[in-house]
Amino acid sequence: MSSILTPSVDALVAELARLPGIGPRSAQRLAFHLLKAPPERPQALAEAIQAVVENIRPCTECFSFAEGDLCPVCADPRRDPTVICVVEEPSAIVSIERTHEFRGRYHVLGGALSPIDGVDPEDLRIAELDQRIERDGVTELVIATNPTMAGEATALFLADRVRDRLRVTRLASGLPVGADLEHADELTLGRALLGRRDI
């Protein structure tokens, strides 16, 4: 069936639909929004995307996003280099930073262990983490991998690897603020009980 849209609009919809969480209908709505917007709006979006492609590279220290050698966190002398929070991807750093609770630095693994998917320890930035631990005199490793099977396997692997050298902690998990106990699943409630603390 032939498209009722022009080739340029079809191409835009197709590219937008490749974005995570954007299906064909959402992509079409976004494309129509851009077409109705003043010309400077889609132009600004295109320039922002082009700037990211040209300027963003991995931080030489933690492998998050950087525009120079170091990302803003690694370049900040107020951050404690002896406490490292390990995450799977740079997007997790944004979530942790929103809490304003962590004052250490980060290390991006670039994924999680998953032998079924062919992701082994040498496919992640674990050797680079070992180097940082030795070089910076790291005293605590905060493991903040995702609470998935692969994330849990990665957390256990890392903890076993470094436990004899430094303190290893894991992000607590449990009940969200405002949640009713009767709506919590068993795994979440069990973790909340295991992670209980004095008040």
N, C-alpha and C positions, 0 to 999 in steps of 0.2 A: 504494500500500500504506500503510495507516495505521500510525502509530508505536505501539510498545508502551510508550513513555515518556510521562510527563506533559508538557504544553506547556512548563512552566517548565524541566524538565530538557532537553527538546529545544532550547529557546532557548539554554540554557547551553552545550550541546554545539556548537551552531551557531556561537556566538561564539568559543569556544575553538578551533574548527577553522579560524577565520580567522587565527590566529596563525601566523607563519612556522615551518615545520618541524613543525607539528602537523596530522596527518591526522585523518580522522573517528574512527578507532579510538583514537588517542591522546587525542583530545578527550573521547571517551566515558570512557576510563580516568581522566582528570583530573577530569571531572565526578563520577564515582562516588567518587573519593578525597575530593573536597570534601564530598560528601553524607555520607560516613562520619565525617568529621573532627568534632571538637567544634565547636559553633557559633561560638566565638570565632575559630577559624582562618579560615574563609571570610569572616567579618566583617572581620578584620584585612586580608585580601587586598583586599576591596572598598574599604576605607578607604584603603589604600595606592594603589590605582588612582585613586581619587577625588582624593587629594592631588596626584598627578602631574598629573592633568588640570587642576586648579585652580592649581597653583603653578609648574609648569615653563614656561619661556619661553626663547626664544633669547638667548644672551649678546649684549649690545650690541657687544662687541668682536670675538669670534671666531665667534659663531653656534653654539656648543656649547649644552648644556643648562645653564640657570641658574635659580635661585629668586629672585634679585634682578636687578640690572642686569648684574652680572658673574658668570661661572662661577668655581668655585674656583681654576682655574689662572690666569685673568686677574686675579683679585683678590689673588694671591700676589705680594708685592713682591720675593720672592727669584727669581722667574722672569725670564729674560733676554728683554726685549721686542725685541731686535735680531735674534733668531733665531726664525723662524716655520716651523713644520711644517704643511704643507698636506695636509689629508685630505678624503676625499669626504663622510664622514658622522661624527657624533659617536662612534659605536661604535668607530671606529678609534682614537680617543684613549685609550680604556680599555686597549686592547691595548698601545699604545706606553707608556703610563704604568706598566704592570705590569713593564716592563724596568728602571725606575728609572735609565735612561741619558740621558734627554732633559730638559734644564733650561730650554728656551726656552718659547715659547707656540705656540698653534695657530691655524689658520684653517680653518673648515669650508666647503667649496665648495657643499655641498648636492647633490652628484652628480658626474657625469663627462660630458665632451663625447661626444655621440652623435648626429650629424646624422640618422642613420637613424631614431632615436627622437624626433627633433625637439628635442634638447637642444643649444643653441648657446651660445657664450660669454656672451651677455647673460642666459641663464637661470641661470647660476651666479653665485656671489659673487666674481667676479674684479675688478670695479670697486672693491669694498670692500677687497680685498687690495691693489690698487694704492694706495689711500688710506693704508692702514696702513704700507706700505713707505715712502712719502714722509714720513708724520707721525712714525713711530717710528725713522727712520734704520736700517732693517733692513739687516743686513750679510750674512745668509745665509738662503736659502729652501730648506728641506728638503722635497722633494716626496715625499709618502707616499701617492700614489694607488694603487689596487689594480692588481695585475699582470694586467690584462685589456686587451683592445683599446681600450676606451673610456678606461681608466685611463692607458694608455701614451700615447694621443693627447692626453689632458689634460696629462700631464706634459711632453710635447714643446711643446705650445702655451704653457704657463706659462714653461718654460725659455727659449724664444725671445723671449717678451715682456719678461723681466726680466734676461736674461743680461748685458746691457751695463751694468746698474746695480749688481749685487751677485753674490755667490757663489751658485751654484745646485747643490744636491746632490740625489741620489736615493737612497732606501733601497736598500742592497745586497740582492741576492736570490741564493739559492744552495741549498746542501745543508743539510737539517736535521741537528742534532746526533744522532749515533747511526745515521745512514743509511748504507747500503751503496752504493758507486758503481754497482754493476751494476743497481740498481733505480731509479736516477735517470733521468728522461727527458732527451732531448737539450737542450731549452730550459733546464731547470734547471741542468744540468751546464755548458752554454755560459755562462750568466750567472755561475755560480760561478767559471769561469775568467776571465771579464772582470773580475770584482770581486775577484780575488785580491790579497793584500796581504803585505807583509813580516812575518815572525815572528821 
